[in-house]
Amino acid sequence: MPILAQATAKGLSAIAVLRVSGSDLAASLLARLAWSLEPRRASLRTLRAPSGEAIDQVLAIFFPAPHSFTGEDLLEFHTHGSPALIAWAMEALLDYGKPEGMRLAKPGEFSERAFLNARMDLAQAEAVADLIAASTRLQAKAALASLQGEFSKQVHQHLEAVQHMRLLVEAALDFPEEPVESLSEWGLDAAFDQAIASMRRQLPAWKQGAQLQQGLSLALIGPPNAGKSSLLNAFAGEELALVDAEPGTTRDRITQRFQWAGQLIEMTDTAGIRDASQAGRIELRGMERSWESAQHAQAVLLVISVEDLKPQADLRALMAEAGNHAMAWWNTHGRSSPDQRIDPPTLVVLNKIDLLGQTSTQQTHHVLEATWPVIAVSAKEVQGLEALMQAVLKQLVDEGQSSEPVWARLRHVKALERAMGHLALAQDHWTTSTGQADLMAEELRLAQQALAEIVGAWSDEDLLGAIFGRFCIGK
C-alpha cells in the first residue's frame, strides 16, 4: 500500500517536499500522471489534478526499488511552499493512488519501511530521528556517525562474540561424547573474558551518549558567596541569578541550558551550603536541593572563593591551598547528607582571582593536577571559562567517558547491561557449576537476544511501534 507525506516542516516556505513510497509506482502513479522519469534525476514537471487543472510546477525525482530510502519505489515532489497548494497537491496524489489504497503515512513510517526492507538496522533508523532532533553540533555529529553504522558495528561485534560462544556450547550439547571440559581447549574461557571486558569498556561511552541527548549536566556547589551565581551568569551570557554580597542570596536551584563548543550544557546553580545551625528553614531546604543536584549531575564543580583562603604570592600555591580547603570543606559539610551517595567533585574551581590583580587573571588556563584538580577563574572578568570547560571534559574522559560519545539511547544501554548480566551468569555456570552446558546455552541465548534487540535482529511489534511512533511524519 503506497504512503504519502510532506517531508518538510509545515507552514509557509519557499519549497516543500512531498514523498510517496510503495510498490511499482512507475506502472501505477507515474502512469496516471503521464510522466516518464529517469531514475535519480530531477525533472521539471507540471503537476495536474485528475480533472486536468494545473496545480504547480514541481521538480520530480524517482528512486526505483531497491535503491531508495525505503527500499521500495520512492517518488519525491519538490513543490512551492504554500500550505494551500501543498494540501491541493496531496489531495490530487491521494486521488491518483486510490486504486492501490494510497494513504497518509504515520509518523516514522518511511524509516520503518526502510528497516523492514533491510535498508538500515533499527539503531540506524533511530539515528535518523536523533539527527533531525539534534540541537547542537556535537549531537548532530554523533547521530550522523550512528546513522552511518559506527554504533551498529560495535553491536554486531558483541553479537558475533556471543554467537561464537553459543556455537561452542551448543556443539558440546549436540555431541555429548565430547566432555564439557573440552570447551576450555576450544577457547571458551578467553571468549568469556574478552566479551565481558569489551562490553565494560564501551558501556561508559554508551551511557554518556544516552545522556548527551539531554545535555552534559553540571552542578555548581559550595559555600555561600563563592561566586556560583556569577559563574552561571558568565557562562549563560546574561544575569539569570541575582548576585549580592549578602550570603544566602540563592535559595533554590537555577538551571540554564546553553551550547559550549558544540556541546549542550545544562548548568545548575545551587544554594550555598553552610553550617545548618546558621540557616533558616527555607535555606535548609535549599541546601538539601543542592546536594540532590550534586547527586544527579554528571560533573560537580566545587566553587571556592579566594576570599576564604590565606593570601599567597604565588597563584599555584594558592590553588594548592584551595584544594586542601575544598577537601576539608567537603569532609565537614558533605556528611550533612548521609543518605545520599555523592562522589567527590569533578573539579575545584577557585573563583574571584581578579581580586589578586591582573597577573593572576592571565594564568587562568592552568589546571593544578592534584588529588582533586583545581582551576582558577574569574567569573566577574569572564576569565578561564574555556579552560574550565575543557578541564571538565578531560576529567570525564579520564573517568572512562568520552567527549565525543557513541550515540546511544537509554534502551541500548539497558540492553547492553542485560547482555552483560547474562554473560556473567553464563560464565558463573561455567566456572562454578562444573560446566552445565544447558544453563550456559540459555544465558548465552538471552545475551544474544538482548544485543539483537538493539539493531532489530530480534524485536516485537510493540517495541517497533514505540520507537517509530516518536518520529516525525515524512520520515
N, C-alpha and C positions, 0 to 999 in steps of 0.2 A: 504494500500500500504506500503510495507516494506521500511525502510530508512536505509542508511549505512553512516558511517562517521568514521574518525580517531579521537579518543577522546583525544589522547596525542598531544603534540606540534609537528609541522612539523620540519623536519631536521633530521640529523644523531643522533641516540640514541641507547642505549642498548636494550630497549624494546619499542614497540609501542602497543597501544590498539585500535582495531577496534570494532565498535559496530553496531549491526543490531537490529532494533526494528520493530515488525509487528505482524500480527495475524497468529496463528497456524504455527509457524516456525518449530515445530517438524515434522509436516506432509509434509512440503514443503522443506525448505532449508536443514535441518538435514537429511532428507530422501535422497536428491540428493547428499549430501556429504557422505552418507552411514555411518553416525555416530549415535551412541546411547549414550546419555549423561545423567548422573544422575543429577537432578536439584541441582543447587548451589554447585557443587563440581567441582574443577579444574581437567581437564583430558588432558593428553598429546596426541595430535593427529597430523597426517601429513596432512597438507592442500594441496590438489592437484587441478590443473587446470582441466576444463572439459575434456581436452584431456588425463588426467591421469598423467601428468607430475607433480612431487613433487615441491611444491613452498617453503614450510618451515615447520619446526616442531613448533607447536603452543600449548599454553595452552588454552583450550576452556572451557567456563563456560556458562551454560544455566540457565536463570531465567524465569521460566514459568509464564504466567499471572495468577492472577493479582498481584502476589508478586514480582514485579520488579520495577525499577526506573520509567519506563514509564507507568506501568500498563498493557502493552502488553507483549507478549513473547519477551525476550531480550537475545541476544547472543553476547558474548564477545570473541574476538580472541586476545591473547597476542602473538604478533609476535616479531621477531628480528627487530631492528630499522633501517634497510637500506631503504632509500627512494625508491630505485628501487624495492626492494622486497615488500614494502607496496603497491606501485602502482600496481604491478602484482597481489597481493592478493586481492585488492579491485576490480580489473578488473574481476578476476575469480568469486568473490562473486556476482557482478552485473550480470554476465552471469547466475549463478545458480538461481538468483532471478528474471530473466527476465519474466517468466510466470506470476508472481504476480505483475510485474511492479516495481520491486525494483529500487530505485533511490538514488542519493546522498542527504543527509539531508541538509536542510537550517540551517543557524545559529540559535541556540536556539530551534530547532525543537524537540529534545528529551525532554527538560524541558517543552515545550509547550504541548506535548502529556501527560506528567505526570500531568500537570494542568488540561487538558481537561478530563483525566481519573480519576480525583479526588484523585491523589496520593499526591498532595500538593495544597495549595491555591496560589493565584497569588503573594502575598507578600513573601511566602517561595520560589517560583520559582525565583523571583528577587534576593533573598538572595543567591541562587546558583551562579549567575553571580558575585555578590558582593564578595562572599567568594573567588572565583577564582581570582578576580582582587585586593584583599586586598594586600596592600603594607606594612602594619605594623601589629604587633601582636594584638593591640587593635582593629583594623579594622576587622581582622580575627575572633577575639573573639566575637565581636558584630554581625557580619554576621552569624556566626555559631549559635548563640542564636536565631536569627531570623529564620534561616533555621529549627531549632528545634521547632519553633512555639511560642516562647516567645512574639514576636511582634504581631503575629496574635491573641493571647489570649486577648491582650488589645483591639484590633479592635473588636473582637467578643463580648467583654463585653459592649463596646459602642453600638454595633448593638442591643444587647439584651435589653439594656435600652431604646433605641429609639423604638424598636418593641413593648415593653411593653406600652409605651405612645401611640403609634399608635393604639394598641388594645383598650385602654380606650376610645380614641377619636372616633374611628370607631364604638365602641359599642354605644356611645351617638348618632351617626348619624343613626345607624340601629334601635335604639329604641327611637324614638322621644318622646314617652310618659314619658321617664325619663328626668327630667330637666338637662340642661347642668351643672348647679351648682353642680350636684351630682359628677362631676369629682373631685372636691375637697375632697369629702369624700372617693373617690376611690384612693386618693394619688397622683393626678397629680401635685400638687404644689411641693411636695417634690421630685417627679421624675424629674421635670424640673431642680430644683436646684442641685440635685445630679449629673445628667448627664452633665450639663454645667460645674460644678465645677471640675468633674473628667477629662474632656477634657482639661480644662485650666491648671490643674496641670501637665498633661502629655505633653502638647504642647512644652514647652521649651526643654524637653529631645528629642522629635521628631526633633525639629529644629537643635539641636546640632548633632543628629545622621545624618541628611542630610548634615550638614557642615563637619562632620568627614571624609567624603569621599574625600573632598578637603584638609583636614588638619586643625588644630587649627591655626587661623591667629592671629599673634601678631604684633603690630606696636610699634616701639621704637621712641619716640618723646621727644623733649626737646630742651634746648638751645644749641648753638654750644659748642664744646669741653667738653661735659658732659661724653663722652665715649660711645656713642651709637654704633659707628662702631666697637669699641673694644669689646663691648658686643656681637654683631653679630658674629665677628670673633671667640670669645671664644666658643660660642655655636656651631658654624659650624665646629670648629676644624681646620680652615685654614684661611688665610688672604684674605678675599673676598673684604673688603672695605679698602681703603687707610686710614691710621691713621697718623695725624700730629698735632703738637701743634698750627698751624695756624688755626684760626676759619674759618668755611665755607668750609672745605675740601670736605664734601659730598654735592653735588649739586642736586642729584636726588635719587630716591628710589633704594635700592638694596635689592632684596628678595632672600632668601635661604630656601630650604626645608631640613629638617633633622628629624631623629627619636629621641625621648627622652622618655625613659621608655615605649616603645611600641606605643607612640602617635606620629602621623605625625604632625610636627610643620612647619608652614610657617611664618618665621620671616622677617619683613621688617625694614631695617634701613632707616631713613629719614633724609632730610636736617635739620640742626639746625635752630631753629626759634628765631629770634631776632627782634629788632626794625626795621620796614620796611625802615625808613629813612637812616639806615646804610647799607642797602643791595642793590646790583645792580640788573639789570633786570633779569639775569639768576637765581640769588639766590632767588629773589622773586617768580619766577615760581616754584623753588624747594620747597619753603616754602608752597605754595599753594598745591603742591602734598603731602606734609607731612600731612596736615590736611585731605586731601582726604583719605590717608591711615588710619589715625586715625578713620575716619568716618565709614570705611567699615570693620575694624578689629573686631574680637570677643573680644580681650583684648588689651588695650592700656597701655603701660608701660612708664611712665614719668620719664626720666633719669635725675638725678641731680648730680652734682659733689660736693665733699666735699670742693673743692677749692672756691665754690660760697657761703660758709657758714662761720659764725664766728667760730673760734676754740672753741672746747668744750672738757673737760677732759673725760666726760662720753659719751660713744657711744650712749646710749639710749636717752640722752638729745640732742645729735646731730641729731639723727633720728627724734625726735620730731620737732626740728627746720627745718629739711628737709621737713617735712610735711607741716609746715606753709609756708615755702618758695615756695613749689610747688603750694599751693593754690594761693598765691599772683602772682606767675608767670602765672598760668593758667588764673586768672582773668584779667591780663594785656594783655596777648598775645592771649588768646582764643577768644577774641572779634574781632580779626583780620579777622575772617571768619564768619560773622553774618548770611550768607545764608546757612550755613551748621550746622545741628543739631549734635553736638558731645557730648557724655556723658563724665563725668569726668573720669580720668584714673582709670584703674582697680587696679593699684599698682604704688606707687612711689618707684623708685629704686635709692638708694643713692650709687653712684659709686665712685671708687678710694679710698676706705678706706685703701688701702695698704699704702697711704701717712701718715696714722696715726700711723703706727707701727704694729708689729707682733701681739700684744694683740688684736687689733681690728679685724684683719682678722680671728681670731679664734671665733668670735661671729657672723659670717655671717648667722648662721642658725636661728636667731631670727627674728620674724616679730613684728613690733610695731603696735598693733591694735589701730587705731585712725579713725577719720572721713575718711581720706584717708590712708589706710595701707601702711607702709613703711618697706622696707627691705634693708639691707646694703650688698653690694657686692664689689668684686674687679675683674673686667674683666681682668686686666693685670695678676693677680696671679691666675685666674680661681677659685676664692673662692666664695661660696654662690650661684652657679648657680643651683644646685639641689634644694636648699631651695627656690630659686626664682621661679622655675617652679612649685614646689609643692604649693607655695602660690598663683600662678595664677590659678591653677586648683581648689584650695579651694575657691577662690573668685567666680569662675564660678558656683561652687556648691551652694554657699551662695546666688547667684543671681537667683537660680532656675534651673540652668543647672546641668549636671551630668558629672563626669569624665569618666563614663562608660555608654554612652548614649544608648538609644534604637536605633537599626539600622533601620533608616527610609530614604526614598528617598524624594526628593522635592515634587513629585506628591502626596505622602502620606500626607505631611504637608499641602499642598494646599487642599486636600480632607477633612482633619480634620477641617481646618479653615472654609471651606464651610459648613460642617455639623454644626459647632458651630454657624455660621451665621443663618442658617435655624432654629436651635433650639431657638436662641434668638428671631427671628421673631415669631415663634410659641408661645413662652412664652409671647411675647408682645401682640399677638392677644388674648391670654387667660386673661391677666391682664388688658388690656385697651380697648378691643373691645367687652366687655360683652360676652366673651366666644364664639366666632364664630367658631364652631367646624369644618366647612368645610375648613376654611382658615388654622386652626391649622393642620388638617389632611394633607393638601397639603404640608405645610412646613415640617412636620414630614416625609412625603414620600421622599421629596428631601434630607433631612438629612440622611435618611436611604440609599438612593441611593448613596450619596457621600461616606459614610463609606463602602458600599458594593463594590464600585469600587476598594478599596484598596486590598481586598482579592480576588477579581474576582467573587464575588457572583452576581455582575451586571457588564457587560463590553460590549464593542463593538469590532468588528474585527479590526478597525483602532488602537485602544488602544493596543490590544494584539500584533498586528504586530509591533508597535513601540517598545514595551517592549522586545519581544523575538528577534527582529532583531538586538539588541545590544549584544546578547550572542555570545560566540564562537561556531564554528562548533563542533559537538560532544557532546554538552550539550543542 
